[in-house]
Amino acid sequence: MKGGIAAAMQHADTRQRALEEWASQWLGTPAQAEPVSGDASFRRYFRFRDGGRSYIGMDAPPPEDCTAFVRVARLFGEAGVHVPEIIAQDLERGFLLLSDLGSRTWLDVLDEHNADERFPGAMDALIRIQMASRPGVLPEYDATLLRRELELFPQWYLAHHLNMEPDTAMQAALDQVFDMLVEHALGQNRVWVHRDYMPRNLMDADPDPGVIDFQDAVYGPISYDPVCLFRDAFVSWPEQRVEAWLSEYWRRARDAGVPVPDECGAFLRDCDLMGVQRHLKVIGIFARIQYRDGKPGYLEDVPRFFGYLRGAIARHPELSPLGDVLREIGE
């Protein structure tokens, strides 16, 4: 295990030096990479400074792929959304040089006092993405992908974190809920879906917000990104405020011609059920990040998602089999 970690670190250092050499050639001056952040994948980000300007270098080693990032940046940028500009690219090696949207995300600056003032900007940027949507451009958020994401919960959280193999009754309950969630998601109108549209991926920028981390965008259920924004992975809001923000988004989207349901109540139900699919997926992903990728810390936010699940279960009787599962595992 130690040898594998050492080899990975050496590989990362080699790639950083290669990225520095590549950025230096483009900038025309020796460039030193300042670590900015990594994320839940194997991508890493660095800042390069050139006089009074700065740039962000993305290192996306295989199996990561910069192609999707470049494509979605163009689509979202054409929709009028503030995304990083692609300054230079080497898709074969997995290097990108991007405009710098700053150092602060909305997770750094959003609080209970300014949220009502700031969230409409995020709603409007999302609506611009949705209004530009068209089929056949981004991958489909189809039944196979929705189900594969749901299966992360038993595969990684139950099996690896709890060391639990579902018995026949638990597996039947999970299958029943998973089938219902997939069917409901596929019944919604479809738009471009960022798939991780949350404060951590919104930059405190001018114009605000800057939008990042969109490379996994798909064409899928319209409720996915709104519920992602307000039932966040890293910060929780009182349910009354969440419902008010979702209702405000629904009004803005309806007035802009985005194909939300005719009734706000139906949209809120869509958000609840779509949220359950995402919450189960993220719980599984956070377990996978710890046990497969060796990145501790993400599981500390899992109780937040179980809280979201319990709230949705209380509002929707059709989720009662999932409630049985949560009680059995102590949640």
VOPAGU-2260 file (C-alpha; in pm, 1 decimal, decimal comma):
REM VOPAGU-2260
SITE   aa  ch    i         X         Y         Z
SITE  MET   A    0       0,0       0,0       0,0
SITE  LYS   A    1     279,0     243,7      92,8
SITE  GLY   A    2     457,0     165,6    -232,6
SITE  GLY   A    3     141,4     241,4    -428,6
SITE  ILE   A    4      97,4     577,6    -255,4
SITE  ALA   A    5     463,2     666,7    -314,8
SITE  ALA   A    6     432,6     575,8    -683,9
SITE  ALA   A    7     118,5     790,2    -715,4
SITE  MET   A    8     292,7    1086,7    -550,2
SITE  GLN   A    9     593,0    1049,7    -779,8
SITE  HIS   A   10     361,9    1035,4   -1081,8
SITE  ALA   A   11     182,9    1349,5    -960,1
SITE  ASP   A   12     514,6    1534,9    -917,3
SITE  THR   A   13     620,5    1433,1   -1267,9
SITE  ARG   A   14     294,6    1564,2   -1410,4
SITE  GLN   A   15     326,9    1890,4   -1217,8
SITE  ARG   A   16     672,1    1950,4   -1365,0
SITE  ALA   A   17     537,8    1872,1   -1712,8
SITE  LEU   A   18     248,1    2112,6   -1659,8
SITE  GLU   A   19     490,3    2385,0   -1546,1
SITE  GLU   A   20     706,3    2334,1   -1856,6
SITE  TRP   A   21     400,6    2346,0   -2082,3
SITE  ALA   A   22     260,8    2661,0   -1915,7
SITE  SER   A   23     603,9    2826,0   -1929,8
SITE  GLN   A   24     620,8    2769,0   -2305,4
SITE  TRP   A   25     281,2    2926,5   -2354,6
SITE  LEU   A   26     345,9    3221,9   -2121,9
SITE  GLY   A   27     693,8    3279,3   -2260,2
SITE  THR   A   28     843,8    3296,8   -1913,1
SITE  PRO   A   29     933,7    3041,8   -1644,1
SITE  ALA   A   30     614,6    2958,5   -1455,2
SITE  GLN   A   31     588,7    2799,9   -1111,1
SITE  ALA   A   32     271,0    2611,8   -1021,7
SITE  GLU   A   33     106,4    2715,3    -695,7
SITE  PRO   A   34    -132,7    2443,0    -572,7
SITE  VAL   A   35    -489,9    2567,1    -565,4
SITE  SER   A   36    -696,1    2259,5    -494,6
SITE  GLY   A   37    -782,0    1909,1    -591,2
SITE  ASP   A   38   -1132,8    1768,8    -602,5
SITE  ALA   A   39   -1312,2    1441,6    -550,8
SITE  SER   A   40   -1167,9    1311,8    -877,9
SITE  PHE   A   41    -800,2    1287,1    -972,5
SITE  ARG   A   42    -794,6    1634,2   -1129,0
SITE  ARG   A   43    -566,4    1894,6    -971,5
SITE  TYR   A   44    -557,7    2271,7   -1013,8
SITE  PHE   A   45    -264,6    2514,0    -993,8
SITE  ARG   A   46    -226,1    2891,0   -1023,2
SITE  PHE   A   47      34,2    3043,7   -1252,9
SITE  ARG   A   48     128,3    3411,5   -1226,1
SITE  ASP   A   49     254,3    3626,2   -1511,9
SITE  GLY   A   50     317,0    3978,6   -1396,2
SITE  GLY   A   51     -16,0    4120,2   -1284,3
SITE  ARG   A   52    -219,0    3837,3   -1436,9
SITE  SER   A   53    -288,2    3489,1   -1313,8
SITE  TYR   A   54    -409,8    3170,4   -1477,4
SITE  ILE   A   55    -534,3    2833,7   -1360,2
SITE  GLY   A   56    -367,5    2517,8   -1483,6
SITE  MET   A   57    -571,4    2197,0   -1480,9
SITE  ASP   A   58    -395,9    1862,5   -1460,8
SITE  ALA   A   59    -636,1    1583,2   -1559,0
SITE  PRO   A   60    -442,1    1254,9   -1574,2
SITE  PRO   A   61    -599,5     946,6   -1731,4
SITE  PRO   A   62    -869,4     826,8   -1687,5
SITE  GLU   A   63    -974,6    1191,1   -1654,3
SITE  ASP   A   64   -1046,0    1366,0   -1985,3
SITE  CYS   A   65   -1037,0    1739,0   -2059,1
SITE  THR   A   66   -1248,5    1706,1   -2373,9
SITE  ALA   A   67   -1579,9    1725,9   -2190,7
SITE  PHE   A   68   -1465,3    2029,5   -1990,1
SITE  VAL   A   69   -1373,4    2215,4   -2308,2
SITE  ARG   A   70   -1702,3    2125,1   -2478,4
SITE  VAL   A   71   -1923,2    2223,1   -2184,2
SITE  ALA   A   72   -1727,1    2545,1   -2122,1
SITE  ARG   A   73   -1810,1    2648,0   -2477,6
SITE  LEU   A   74   -2178,8    2556,5   -2444,3
SITE  PHE   A   75   -2227,9    2730,7   -2110,7
SITE  GLY   A   76   -2024,4    3032,0   -2219,6
SITE  GLU   A   77   -2239,0    3068,8   -2531,6
SITE  ALA   A   78   -2543,4    3060,4   -2302,6
SITE  GLY   A   79   -2414,4    3371,1   -2125,8
SITE  VAL   A   80   -2280,3    3200,6   -1814,8
SITE  HIS   A   81   -1951,0    3313,0   -1660,3
SITE  VAL   A   82   -1719,9    3013,7   -1700,4
SITE  PRO   A   83   -1339,7    2994,6   -1726,0
SITE  GLU   A   84   -1200,4    3087,2   -2065,6
SITE  ILE   A   85    -986,0    2817,6   -2227,5
SITE  ILE   A   86    -652,9    2994,6   -2286,1
SITE  ALA   A   87    -454,9    2690,6   -2405,7
SITE  GLN   A   88    -510,0    2316,8   -2418,7
SITE  ASP   A   89    -321,5    1991,8   -2461,0
SITE  LEU   A   90    -599,8    1735,0   -2458,5
SITE  GLU   A   91    -367,6    1442,2   -2525,2
SITE  ARG   A   92    -170,3    1504,5   -2205,5
SITE  GLY   A   93    -468,7    1632,3   -2006,1
SITE  PHE   A   94    -350,4    1992,1   -1955,3
SITE  LEU   A   95    -559,9    2307,8   -1970,2
SITE  LEU   A   96    -469,1    2670,7   -1903,3
SITE  LEU   A   97    -774,6    2868,8   -1792,7
SITE  SER   A   98    -865,9    3222,0   -1697,8
SITE  ASP   A   99    -859,8    3269,2   -1320,8
SITE  LEU   A  100   -1201,5    3328,2   -1161,0
SITE  GLY   A  101   -1047,8    3402,1    -821,9
SITE  SER   A  102    -982,1    3222,0    -496,0
SITE  ARG   A  103   -1316,7    3234,4    -316,7
SITE  THR   A  104   -1607,2    3003,7    -379,6
SITE  TRP   A  105   -1960,5    3072,0    -265,5
SITE  LEU   A  106   -1898,4    2817,5       9,1
SITE  ASP   A  107   -1647,7    3069,8     149,1
SITE  VAL   A  108   -1877,5    3373,1     136,0
SITE  LEU   A  109   -2238,1    3251,9     155,9
SITE  ASP   A  110   -2409,8    3280,2     493,1
SITE  GLU   A  111   -2756,0    3306,9     642,4
SITE  HIS   A  112   -2750,8    3686,1     610,6
SITE  ASN   A  113   -2658,4    3721,5     241,0
SITE  ALA   A  114   -2810,5    3403,1      94,8
SITE  ASP   A  115   -3141,5    3565,4      -5,4
SITE  GLU   A  116   -2948,6    3835,5    -190,3
SITE  ARG   A  117   -2701,9    3604,2    -366,7
SITE  PHE   A  118   -2903,3    3297,2    -461,6
SITE  PRO   A  119   -3110,7    3473,1    -732,9
SITE  GLY   A  120   -2788,0    3522,3    -928,3
SITE  ALA   A  121   -2723,8    3148,3    -917,0
SITE  MET   A  122   -3084,9    3083,4   -1020,4
SITE  ASP   A  123   -3052,5    3316,0   -1319,8
SITE  ALA   A  124   -2724,5    3157,2   -1435,0
SITE  LEU   A  125   -2885,4    2813,5   -1410,6
SITE  ILE   A  126   -3188,9    2931,2   -1606,6
SITE  ARG   A  127   -2959,9    3059,5   -1883,7
SITE  ILE   A  128   -2805,1    2713,4   -1907,8
SITE  GLN   A  129   -3147,9    2551,3   -1917,6
SITE  MET   A  130   -3284,0    2791,7   -2179,4
SITE  ALA   A  131   -2992,6    2708,4   -2410,7
SITE  SER   A  132   -3051,5    2332,9   -2373,3
SITE  ARG   A  133   -3109,9    2109,7   -2671,9
SITE  PRO   A  134   -3100,0    1733,0   -2713,6
SITE  GLY   A  135   -2822,5    1539,0   -2882,4
SITE  VAL   A  136   -2537,8    1757,9   -2753,2
SITE  LEU   A  137   -2453,6    1625,4   -2407,0
SITE  PRO   A  138   -2473,2    1264,2   -2284,2
SITE  GLU   A  139   -2818,5    1144,9   -2181,7
SITE  TYR   A  140   -2895,7    1112,8   -1811,9
SITE  ASP   A  141   -3063,6     782,6   -1892,8
SITE  ALA   A  142   -3195,3     493,2   -1686,3
SITE  THR   A  143   -2861,2     313,8   -1695,4
SITE  LEU   A  144   -2670,0     609,6   -1551,1
SITE  LEU   A  145   -2936,4     692,3   -1292,1
SITE  ARG   A  146   -2943,6     333,0   -1171,1
SITE  ARG   A  147   -2563,9     299,0   -1171,7
SITE  GLU   A  148   -2542,3     605,8    -947,2
SITE  LEU   A  149   -2801,6     465,6    -705,7
SITE  GLU   A  150   -2611,3     139,1    -680,4
SITE  LEU   A  151   -2316,8     330,3    -532,4
SITE  PHE   A  152   -2506,6     340,7    -203,7
SITE  PRO   A  153   -2517,5     -36,4    -142,5
SITE  GLN   A  154   -2186,8     -98,3    -320,2
SITE  TRP   A  155   -1978,7     149,0    -123,3
SITE  TYR   A  156   -2164,3     274,7     183,4
SITE  LEU   A  157   -2333,7     -46,4     291,1
SITE  ALA   A  158   -2065,5    -291,9     176,5
SITE  HIS   A  159   -1745,4     -97,9     247,4
SITE  HIS   A  160   -1838,6     142,3     524,7
SITE  LEU   A  161   -2090,0     -67,0     718,7
SITE  ASN   A  162   -1957,2    -405,3     606,1
SITE  MET   A  163   -2318,0    -502,0     536,2
SITE  GLU   A  164   -2465,2    -719,7     263,7
SITE  PRO   A  165   -2838,7    -642,8     211,1
SITE  ASP   A  166   -3060,9    -939,0     291,9
SITE  THR   A  167   -3351,7   -1032,5      65,2
SITE  ALA   A  168   -3596,0    -791,8     228,2
SITE  MET   A  169   -3357,1    -496,3     224,1
SITE  GLN   A  170   -3258,4    -560,7    -136,5
SITE  ALA   A  171   -3625,1    -576,5    -236,3
SITE  ALA   A  172   -3690,5    -243,3     -61,5
SITE  LEU   A  173   -3393,2     -79,8    -232,0
SITE  ASP   A  174   -3495,7    -216,7    -572,4
SITE  GLN   A  175   -3851,3     -89,0    -526,4
SITE  VAL   A  176   -3736,1     262,3    -436,6
SITE  PHE   A  177   -3462,3     270,3    -700,4
SITE  ASP   A  178   -3707,4     168,7    -974,8
SITE  MET   A  179   -3952,6     438,4    -866,5
SITE  LEU   A  180   -3684,1     707,8    -851,8
SITE  VAL   A  181   -3549,9     624,7   -1196,1
SITE  GLU   A  182   -3897,8     616,4   -1349,5
SITE  HIS   A  183   -3987,1     949,3   -1191,7
SITE  ALA   A  184   -3663,3    1114,6   -1305,4
SITE  LEU   A  185   -3714,9     995,9   -1663,2
SITE  GLY   A  186   -4067,1    1139,1   -1660,9
SITE  GLN   A  187   -3944,9    1496,7   -1611,2
SITE  ASN   A  188   -3876,4    1749,1   -1884,9
SITE  ARG   A  189   -3510,5    1750,8   -1981,9
SITE  VAL   A  190   -3248,0    2024,0   -1992,5
SITE  TRP   A  191   -2871,8    2053,0   -1966,2
SITE  VAL   A  192   -2775,1    1945,6   -1613,7
SITE  HIS   A  193   -2451,0    2069,9   -1457,1
SITE  ARG   A  194   -2478,0    1775,6   -1212,8
SITE  ASP   A  195   -2288,6    1941,5    -928,2
SITE  TYR   A  196   -2441,2    2289,7    -921,1
SITE  MET   A  197   -2366,8    2385,9    -561,8
SITE  PRO   A  198   -2190,7    2670,1    -374,1
SITE  ARG   A  199   -1855,9    2489,2    -380,0
SITE  ASN   A  200   -1864,2    2508,0    -761,7
SITE  LEU   A  201   -1976,4    2871,3    -782,6
SITE  MET   A  202   -1702,8    3132,5    -769,1
SITE  ASP   A  203   -1726,9    3472,8    -604,4
SITE  ALA   A  204   -1643,1    3651,8    -928,0
SITE  ASP   A  205   -1735,1    3944,5   -1151,4
SITE  PRO   A  206   -1982,6    3878,5   -1304,9
SITE  ASP   A  207   -2113,7    3668,5   -1021,3
SITE  PRO   A  208   -2127,8    3374,2   -1002,6
SITE  GLY   A  209   -1848,4    3210,2   -1193,5
SITE  VAL   A  210   -1939,4    2848,4   -1267,5
SITE  ILE   A  211   -1681,3    2566,8   -1256,5
SITE  ASP   A  212   -1655,6    2186,3   -1236,9
SITE  PHE   A  213   -1912,1    2126,3   -1509,7
SITE  GLN   A  214   -1731,4    1855,4   -1708,2
SITE  ASP   A  215   -1983,2    1586,3   -1607,6
SITE  ALA   A  216   -2282,0    1777,2   -1750,8
SITE  VAL   A  217   -2560,2    1572,8   -1909,0
SITE  TYR   A  218   -2905,4    1614,0   -2064,2
SITE  GLY   A  219   -3150,1    1516,9   -1794,2
SITE  PRO   A  220   -3422,9    1597,8   -1537,2
SITE  ILE   A  221   -3497,8    1964,6   -1490,1
SITE  SER   A  222   -3520,6    1943,7   -1109,5
SITE  TYR   A  223   -3169,7    1804,0   -1060,0
SITE  ASP   A  224   -2962,1    2122,8   -1046,4
SITE  PRO   A  225   -3209,1    2331,0    -841,3
SITE  VAL   A  226   -3224,0    2070,7    -565,0
SITE  CYS   A  227   -2846,1    2032,0    -584,2
SITE  LEU   A  228   -2807,0    2406,0    -526,3
SITE  PHE   A  229   -3024,0    2428,2    -218,0
SITE  ARG   A  230   -2974,2    2086,0     -57,6
SITE  ASP   A  231   -2599,7    2120,1     -65,5
SITE  ALA   A  232   -2333,8    1863,5      18,4
SITE  PHE   A  233   -2146,7    2092,6     257,6
SITE  VAL   A  234   -2396,3    2337,8     409,0
SITE  SER   A  235   -2753,8    2289,8     528,4
SITE  TRP   A  236   -3036,1    2543,6     528,5
SITE  PRO   A  237   -3368,0    2538,8     717,6
SITE  GLU   A  238   -3628,8    2352,2     513,8
SITE  GLN   A  239   -3856,8    2657,5     507,3
SITE  ARG   A  240   -3586,8    2860,0     330,5
SITE  VAL   A  241   -3508,9    2576,2      89,2
SITE  GLU   A  242   -3874,2    2551,7     -12,3
SITE  ALA   A  243   -3893,3    2930,5     -55,6
SITE  TRP   A  244   -3582,2    2933,5    -278,4
SITE  LEU   A  245   -3703,7    2639,4    -487,2
SITE  SER   A  246   -4037,9    2818,8    -531,3
SITE  GLU   A  247   -3857,9    3136,1    -635,4
SITE  TYR   A  248   -3651,5    2941,1    -888,6
SITE  TRP   A  249   -3972,7    2780,4   -1021,4
SITE  ARG   A  250   -4131,9    3124,2   -1073,6
SITE  ARG   A  251   -3826,0    3263,8   -1248,4
SITE  ALA   A  252   -3787,4    2955,3   -1466,8
SITE  ARG   A  253   -4155,8    2951,0   -1559,9
SITE  ASP   A  254   -4149,2    3319,5   -1652,7
SITE  ALA   A  255   -3836,6    3260,0   -1867,5
SITE  GLY   A  256   -4004,7    2976,1   -2057,8
SITE  VAL   A  257   -3806,8    2692,4   -1901,2
SITE  PRO   A  258   -4027,3    2376,9   -1906,4
SITE  VAL   A  259   -4091,0    2342,1   -1533,4
SITE  PRO   A  260   -4420,8    2181,4   -1421,6
SITE  ASP   A  261   -4729,5    2404,2   -1433,4
SITE  GLU   A  262   -4780,4    2375,3   -1057,7
SITE  CYS   A  263   -4513,7    2463,5    -801,9
SITE  GLY   A  264   -4625,1    2177,9    -577,9
SITE  ALA   A  265   -4552,1    1926,4    -851,5
SITE  PHE   A  266   -4208,5    2081,2    -900,8
SITE  LEU   A  267   -4130,6    2060,0    -528,1
SITE  ARG   A  268   -4224,0    1690,3    -533,2
SITE  ASP   A  269   -3993,8    1640,3    -832,4
SITE  CYS   A  270   -3715,1    1807,7    -637,5
SITE  ASP   A  271   -3769,6    1586,0    -335,1
SITE  LEU   A  272   -3760,6    1261,6    -536,0
SITE  MET   A  273   -3472,9    1375,1    -755,7
SITE  GLY   A  274   -3292,6    1481,9    -441,5
SITE  VAL   A  275   -3328,0    1133,6    -292,8
SITE  GLN   A  276   -3152,8     988,1    -598,9
SITE  ARG   A  277   -2868,1    1237,9    -560,6
SITE  HIS   A  278   -2837,8    1199,7    -183,6
SITE  LEU   A  279   -2804,2     821,3    -209,1
SITE  LYS   A  280   -2552,2     859,4    -490,0
SITE  VAL   A  281   -2339,5    1110,0    -298,2
SITE  ILE   A  282   -2337,2     897,2      17,6
SITE  GLY   A  283   -2198,1     615,1    -197,7
SITE  ILE   A  284   -1947,4     842,8    -368,1
SITE  PHE   A  285   -1819,1     981,9     -38,7
SITE  ALA   A  286   -1761,7     626,0      86,2
SITE  ARG   A  287   -1586,2     537,2    -238,8
SITE  ILE   A  288   -1361,2     842,6    -211,7
SITE  GLN   A  289   -1246,4     727,1     130,7
SITE  TYR   A  290   -1210,1     354,0      73,7
SITE  ARG   A  291   -1096,9     345,2    -289,2
SITE  ASP   A  292    -920,6     678,4    -334,1
SITE  GLY   A  293    -775,5     721,4      13,8
SITE  LYS   A  294    -919,7    1070,8      66,5
SITE  PRO   A  295   -1061,1    1091,6     420,1
SITE  GLY   A  296   -1300,8    1357,4     540,8
SITE  TYR   A  297   -1586,7    1334,0     293,6
SITE  LEU   A  298   -1781,7    1087,9     508,9
SITE  GLU   A  299   -1807,0    1355,5     777,9
SITE  ASP   A  300   -2079,5    1518,0     565,4
SITE  VAL   A  301   -2282,9    1199,5     522,2
SITE  PRO   A  302   -2515,3    1275,0     819,8
SITE  ARG   A  303   -2633,4    1582,9     627,4
SITE  PHE   A  304   -2759,2    1359,5     346,3
SITE  PHE   A  305   -2932,2    1117,8     579,1
SITE  GLY   A  306   -3111,7    1421,0     722,4
SITE  TYR   A  307   -3224,9    1520,0     371,8
SITE  LEU   A  308   -3343,8    1162,8     312,8
SITE  ARG   A  309   -3543,9    1151,1     634,5
SITE  GLY   A  310   -3714,4    1479,0     543,2
SITE  ALA   A  311   -3815,3    1351,3     199,5
SITE  ILE   A  312   -3934,8    1018,9     343,4
SITE  ALA   A  313   -4158,0    1204,5     590,4
SITE  ARG   A  314   -4315,5    1405,2     306,4
SITE  HIS   A  315   -4367,9    1119,7      59,3
SITE  PRO   A  316   -4521,6     785,9     167,6
SITE  GLU   A  317   -4394,5     611,6    -146,5
SITE  LEU   A  318   -4046,5     636,9       5,7
SITE  SER   A  319   -4141,3     436,0     315,7
SITE  PRO   A  320   -3940,2     127,6     204,8
SITE  LEU   A  321   -3630,8     348,2     210,8
SITE  GLY   A  322   -3727,2     455,5     561,5
SITE  ASP   A  323   -3726,2      89,7     663,4
SITE  VAL   A  324   -3373,6      52,2     522,9
SITE  LEU   A  325   -3246,5     357,6     708,4
SITE  ARG   A  326   -3389,8     234,9    1037,1
SITE  GLU   A  327   -3227,1    -104,3     985,7
SITE  ILE   A  328   -2883,1      51,1     934,7
SITE  GLY   A  329   -2927,6     288,5    1230,2
SITE  GLU   A  330   -3003,3     605,4    1038,4
